[in-house]
């Protein structure tokens, strides 16, 4: 009987800790004011100075251009 009671108390304590941790994660709020997100252009050039392997080639694979993206 004592082992059953000890196991039951252990299960209750572990479940309570898990519930409190989960609840704390859901009610936590953070604010970040005055920050700015900026993007620009990156020109990346690759060279193969050792001459080993295939040629890297030249050219643009894909270009993305977005304007007035909504926040959120």
N, C-alpha and C positions, 0 to 999 in steps of 0.2 A: 504494500500500500504506500509505503514511504517513497519508493522509486517512481511510482505512478504520479504521486503528488509533486515530486521534484521535477519530473519531466513536464508536467502540466504548467508549473510555474515558469520553467525555462521557456516553454513555447509562448506563454503570455508575454514575458519580458521581451523576447526577440521580436514578436509581432508588434508590440508597442513601440519599440525603437524603430522598426521599419516604417510604421505608420507616421511617427513624428518626423522622420527624415523625409519622407515623401511629401508630407504636408508643408514642411519648411521649404522644399524646392518649388512648390507651386505658388506660395505666397510671397516669395522673394521678388522685390522689384528694384531695378536700377535705372538711373537716369543719366543721360549723357548730353549735355547742352553745349552749344557753341562749337561743335565739331564740323569740319568740312570734308567732304569726299571729293577728290579731284582725280581726273584721269588725263592722260596725255598720249603722246605718240612715242613708241619705242622702235628704233631701227636697230635690228640685230643682224650682225654680219658674222658668219662663221668662216673660219679658214682652216685649211688642212696643211700645216707647215711640214709635217713629216712625210707626206706623200703616200702614206699607207692607207689602203682601203679605197672605196669608190669616191668619185668626185662629189663634193657637196652641192655643186650647181648654184644657180642664181635665180631669183624670182620671188614673187609674192604668192604665197599659197592661199591665204584668205585675208580679207580686210573687212572689218566691222566698223560701222559708223552709226552712232546713236545720238539723237538730240532730245533734250527736254525729257529725260527719263523721270517718271514719278518716283517719289520716295516711298519707302514702305516695303 
